């Protein structure tokens, strides 16, 4: 499952609900994507839009849980948190690495 597919599926669960099995399957997909973030050769979210989308979905999931008490939604919310953190950390590490490469460089 791609990140875009995951976000669409999570949006459906947040808006219309989903079975515990669906939430758990999406949580596993989210974990798998978080594990693969480090393999990306470049930044994943240079504009910050992806992290904003993840935050918005998390808010929707929180509302869904408050309305329905669906416990599996909490698991999905938490794995999205981990995915967002992995992406942010990856991009920050790349930024720090790039900045470090330029420091002390003699351009004369």
N, C-alpha and C positions, 0 to 999 in steps of 0.2 A: 504494500500500500504506500502510495506517495503521501507526502505531507499535505498536499492539496486535498487529496481524497480523504485523509484523516480529518482535516478541518471541516469538510463538508459533512461527513458522517457524525462528527461530534455536534455540529450545529443542529442536525436533525434530532439527535437525542436530547439536546438542550431545549429545543422548541416543542417537540412532540412526545418525548419520552422514549425509552428503550428498555428492553428486557435486561435483567442482570447479566445474562450471557453476552448480550451485545456490548454493554458497558465494559465488561471484563475483556472482551476481544479487542475493543478499541484501546483500552488501557495497555494491553500487551503490544499493540501496534505502536502506541506512543512511546513505550519503553524501548522498543526495538529501534525506532527512529532516534531517540535520545542516545542510544548506544552507538549509532552510526555517525553522529554529528562530527566527531573527531576526524572522520575520514574525508570530510569536505576539504578540498584544496584551497578554497577561498572563503571569504565571508558569506554567511547564509542570509543575513538580514541587515544589509547596509542601511536601509531606509528606516528601520524600526517598525515597519508596518506589520511584519509577522508577529513580533512580540505584542504589539497592540491587539492584533486579532486573537492571539492566545489569551490575553487578559480579558478581552470581551467575552470569549467563550467561557472562560472560568467564571465570570460574573453571571452569565446565563445559567451555567450549571449550578451555581450557588442558589440562584432563584428557584431553579427546578427542584433542588433538594429541599429548600424551605417550604415549597408548596406541596410536595409529594412525599417527602421523607425517604425517597429511593436511596438506599445505602450504596448501591453500586455507582451512583453518580459521584460520590465522594472519591472513590478510587480513581475514576476517570479524571476528575478535577486535579487530584494530586499528581497523577502521571503527566498531565499537561504542564503542571508547575515544573516538574523535573525536566521536561522537554524544553521549556522556555529558558530555564537556567542553563541547560547544556548549550543551547544556541548562543545565549548571551556570553557565556564563558568562552566558547570557541571564538566568537567574533572579537571579544576583548583580547584574548591571547594573540590573535592574528594582528590586531592593531598594535599591541605592545611589541610584538616581534618586528613589525615593519618600522615602528618608531625607533627601535633599538638598532636596526640595520642602518638607519640614516645618521645616527649620532656619531660624531667624531670622524665623519667621512670627509676626506680632503677633496674638494671640488675644484681645486686650482689647476 
